[in-house]
Amino acid sequence: MPAVPGSIDDTLALLGRASYVGDRALATVIFLSLRLARPLFLEGEAGVGKTEVAKVLAASLDRRLIRLQCYEGLDVASAVYEWNYPAQMMAIRLAEAAGEHDKDRIEHDIFSERYLIKRPLLQALEPGTNGAPVLLIDEIDRADEAFEAYLLEILSDFQVTIPEIGALKAPEPPIVVITSNRTREIHDALKRRCLYHWLGYPDLNREMAIVRAKAPRAPQRLTAELVAFVQSLRKQDLFKSPGVAETLDWAAALAELDAVALDPTQVSDTLGVLLKYQDDIAKIEGAKAQMLIEETRAELRRLEIG
């Protein structure tokens, strides 16, 4: 079983072996989260690699990854547990048919773990073969505030209280990663239980390193130009700037088209890989794309890159 990193440098190495290009600040908060057994709260724009952190930790530490995708209306039955009512009803009928009339005993039997359907949060409290699992609570900002309040017990004591059974506590705290795209503010009570880190867009050099690691088919010149182009796009007045995930998709798409450098027509034709709103595409395609490509190349020459 892979050991938990013993230092910040070890954490950086762990991320690197999984081709995750993170900086020292991120490695530091991950290291502290693992050592202190505290949930890690990652906030930032969509597509900057927040979810990937949990996947990398699960794969690198050989732990089970349990993912709870949040959405509006998420409730206890979907996130934590619910009773298997059809099986309970069958058990009651079988008990009555067998002449069992002790209601307390029947109730005790049907409200046991045998009839409990465990959802992601309850599953995360169970020990795994190689240690506690990695629990990813993804896009918590999409869930309701009432669900946030329910998480407080789990994140404080790593336990779930079920009225019919009592408290079920994790023998070992899971590795918890919570992500938010900041579509709304998360309550301070939840944030206080976590170590917080803002994951922003990477700078030019780090984003090029990410593309080289994740999209190695893209030629060196193309990688430099497309990353610099995306960096320029993020400075434009767009409804939604492209994230690193879109940069990787674009690199893969241009490599598939056998591009070796940015071409204005090809850029305009493939903007839908980068931008997801027609108004944004209309702002950039054509002459604007040509201008950004020229500015991109001038900046790369200035930096002696590419």
C-alpha positions in Angstrom: 0.0 0.0 0.0 1.5 3.4 -1.0 2.4 5.5 2.0 1.0 9.0 2.7 3.6 11.6 1.7 6.0 12.5 4.5 6.8 16.0 3.3 5.7 18.7 0.9 8.4 17.7 -1.5 7.0 14.1 -1.4 3.5 15.5 -2.1 4.8 17.4 -5.1 6.5 14.2 -6.3 3.3 12.2 -5.8 1.4 14.8 -8.0 4.1 14.7 -10.6 4.1 11.0 -10.9 0.4 11.2 -11.7 1.1 14.0 -14.3 -0.6 16.6 -12.2 1.3 19.8 -12.5 0.6 21.6 -9.2 2.5 24.3 -7.4 4.1 24.2 -4.0 1.1 26.0 -2.3 -1.3 23.3 -3.5 1.2 20.6 -2.4 1.5 22.2 1.0 -2.3 22.3 1.7 -2.7 18.7 0.4 0.2 17.5 2.7 -1.4 19.2 5.7 -4.8 17.9 4.9 -3.4 14.3 4.8 -1.3 14.7 8.0 -4.0 16.5 10.0 -6.9 14.4 8.7 -8.8 17.5 7.8 -11.1 17.9 4.8 -9.6 19.9 1.9 -11.8 22.6 0.4 -10.8 23.6 -3.1 -12.5 26.6 -4.7 -11.9 28.1 -8.1 -13.2 28.4 -11.6 -14.6 25.4 -13.5 -12.0 23.3 -15.3 -8.9 24.3 -13.3 -8.2 20.8 -11.9 -10.0 20.7 -8.5 -11.8 17.3 -9.1 -8.6 15.9 -10.5 -6.8 16.3 -7.1 -9.1 13.8 -5.5 -8.7 11.4 -8.5 -4.9 11.7 -8.3 -4.9 11.1 -4.5 -7.1 8.0 -4.8 -5.0 6.5 -7.7 -1.6 7.4 -6.1 -2.5 6.1 -2.7 -4.3 3.1 -4.0 -7.5 4.1 -2.2 -11.1 3.7 -3.3 -12.6 6.9 -4.7 -16.2 7.7 -3.6 -17.7 10.6 -5.5 -20.8 12.5 -4.5 -21.8 14.8 -7.3 -23.9 17.6 -5.8 -27.0 19.2 -7.3 -30.0 21.3 -6.3 -32.4 19.2 -4.2 -29.7 16.6 -3.1 -31.1 15.0 0.1 -30.1 12.4 2.7 -31.7 9.5 0.8 -29.5 10.2 -2.2 -26.3 11.2 -0.4 -26.2 9.3 2.9 -28.6 6.4 3.3 -32.2 5.1 2.9 -34.0 2.0 4.1 -34.8 -0.8 1.7 -38.6 -0.5 2.2 -39.6 -3.4 -0.2 -37.3 -5.8 1.6 -38.5 -4.6 5.0 -42.1 -5.1 4.0 -41.3 -8.6 2.8 -39.5 -9.4 6.0 -42.6 -8.3 8.0 -44.9 -10.5 6.0 -42.6 -13.5 6.3 -42.3 -12.9 10.1 -46.1 -12.7 10.4 -46.6 -15.8 8.2 -44.1 -17.7 10.5 -46.2 -16.7 13.5 -43.9 -14.0 14.8 -45.9 -11.4 16.7 -43.3 -9.7 18.8 -43.4 -6.2 17.3 -40.2 -5.0 19.1 -38.2 -7.9 17.7 -39.6 -7.4 14.2 -38.8 -3.7 14.4 -35.3 -4.5 15.7 -34.7 -6.9 12.8 -36.0 -4.7 10.0 -34.1 -1.6 11.2 -30.7 -3.3 11.1 -27.8 -2.7 8.7 -29.0 -5.6 6.6 -31.8 -3.4 5.2 -29.7 -0.2 5.0 -28.9 1.1 1.6 -25.6 3.0 2.0 -25.1 6.0 -0.2 -21.7 7.8 -0.9 -21.3 9.6 2.4 -22.0 6.5 4.5 -19.9 4.3 2.3 -17.0 6.7 2.9 -17.1 5.9 6.6 -16.3 2.3 5.9 -12.7 1.1 6.0 -11.1 0.0 2.7 -8.6 -2.7 1.9 -5.8 -0.2 1.6 -7.0 2.3 4.1 -9.8 4.9 4.4 -11.2 5.9 1.0 -11.0 9.2 -0.8 -14.4 11.0 -0.5 -14.9 13.6 -3.3 -17.8 16.0 -2.6 -18.0 17.7 -6.0 -19.5 21.1 -6.6 -20.9 21.7 -3.2 -22.1 25.1 -4.3 -24.8 23.4 -6.4 -26.4 21.8 -3.3 -28.8 23.5 -1.0 -27.7 25.2 2.2 -29.7 22.7 4.2 -27.4 19.9 2.8 -24.4 22.0 3.9 -25.7 21.9 7.4 -26.1 18.2 7.3 -22.4 17.8 6.3 -21.2 19.5 9.5 -21.5 16.3 11.7 -19.7 14.2 9.1 -16.9 16.7 8.6 -16.4 17.3 12.3 -16.7 13.7 13.8 -16.7 11.6 10.6 -19.9 9.9 11.7 -23.5 9.7 10.6 -26.4 9.5 13.1 -29.3 7.2 12.0 -32.2 7.5 14.4 -33.1 3.8 14.2 -29.6 2.6 14.7 -27.5 5.3 16.3 -24.2 6.8 15.4 -22.0 5.1 12.8 -18.5 6.3 13.1 -15.5 5.8 10.7 -12.7 3.8 12.3 -10.3 5.9 10.3 -11.2 9.3 8.8 -11.6 9.3 5.0 -9.5 11.6 2.9 -12.1 14.3 2.0 -11.9 16.7 -0.9 -14.7 19.2 -1.4 -14.8 21.4 -4.5 -16.8 24.5 -5.3 -17.0 26.6 -8.5 -18.1 29.5 -6.3 -21.5 30.0 -8.0 -22.6 30.9 -4.4 -20.9 31.5 -1.1 -20.4 28.4 1.2 -21.3 28.9 4.9 -18.4 29.7 7.2 -19.4 26.8 9.5 -18.5 24.3 6.8 -15.3 26.1 5.7 -14.0 26.2 9.3 -13.9 22.4 9.3 -11.7 22.4 6.3 -8.3 23.5 5.0 -9.0 26.0 2.2 -7.2 26.6 -1.0 -8.1 28.7 -4.0 -7.1 27.0 -7.3 -6.7 29.6 -9.9 -5.7 29.5 -13.6 -2.1 28.4 -14.0 0.5 30.8 -15.5 1.9 30.4 -19.0 4.8 28.0 -18.1 2.8 25.8 -15.8 -0.1 25.5 -18.3 2.4 24.5 -21.0 3.8 21.9 -18.7 0.2 20.6 -18.1 -0.4 20.3 -21.8 2.9 18.6 -22.4 2.1 16.0 -19.7 -1.6 15.5 -20.7 -1.5 16.0 -24.4 1.9 14.9 -25.6 0.9 14.5 -29.2 0.8 18.3 -29.7 4.0 19.6 -31.3 6.1 21.9 -29.1 5.4 25.1 -31.2 1.7 24.4 -31.2 1.6 23.8 -27.5 3.3 27.1 -26.8 1.0 29.1 -29.2 -2.3 27.5 -28.1 -1.5 28.0 -24.4 -0.5 31.6 -24.9 -3.7 32.1 -27.0 -5.9 30.6 -24.2 -4.1 32.9 -21.7 -5.0 35.9 -23.9 -8.6 34.7 -24.1 -8.9 34.8 -20.3 -8.1 38.5 -20.4 -11.0 39.2 -22.8 -14.5 40.2 -21.8 -16.1 36.7 -22.1 -19.1 35.2 -20.4 -17.1 32.1 -19.5 -13.3 31.9 -19.9 -11.8 28.5 -20.9 -10.4 26.4 -18.1 -7.4 24.1 -18.2 -9.7 21.2 -19.2 -10.7 23.1 -22.3 -7.1 23.9 -23.1 -6.3 20.1 -23.0 -9.4 19.4 -25.2 -8.2 22.0 -27.7 -4.7 20.7 -27.8 -6.0 17.1 -28.4 -8.3 18.4 -31.2 -5.6 20.5 -32.9 -3.2 17.5 -32.7 -5.9 15.3 -34.3 -6.1 17.8 -37.1 -2.3 17.6 -37.6 -1.8 21.2 -36.8 1.8 22.3 -36.1 1.0 26.0 -35.3 -2.1 28.1 -34.9 -4.0 29.0 -38.1 -6.7 31.7 -38.0 -9.2 29.6 -40.0 -8.6 26.5 -37.9 -8.8 28.5 -34.7 -12.2 30.0 -35.7 -13.4 26.5 -36.8 -12.5 24.9 -33.5 -13.4 27.7 -31.0 -16.4 25.5 -29.9 -13.9 23.3 -28.1 -12.7 26.2 -26.0 -15.7 28.4 -25.6 -19.2 27.1 -24.8 -21.3 30.2 -25.5 -22.1 31.5 -29.0 -21.8 35.1 -27.9 -18.2 34.4 -26.8 -17.4 32.6 -30.0 -18.8 35.5 -32.1 -16.5 37.9 -30.3 -13.4 35.9 -31.0 -13.8 34.3 -34.4 -12.4 35.9 -37.6 -10.3 39.1 -37.4 -10.2 39.0 -33.6 -8.7 35.5 -33.6 -6.1 36.7 -36.2 -5.2 39.6 -34.0 -4.8 37.4 -30.9 -2.7 34.9 -32.7 -0.3 37.8 -33.8 -0.2 39.1 -30.3 0.4 35.6 -29.0 3.4 35.1 -31.3 4.9 38.5 -30.4 4.6 37.7 -26.7 6.3 34.3 -27.2 9.1 35.9 -29.1 9.6 38.4 -26.3 9.7 35.6 -23.8 11.9 33.5 -26.1 9.4 30.6 -26.0 8.3 28.3 -28.7 
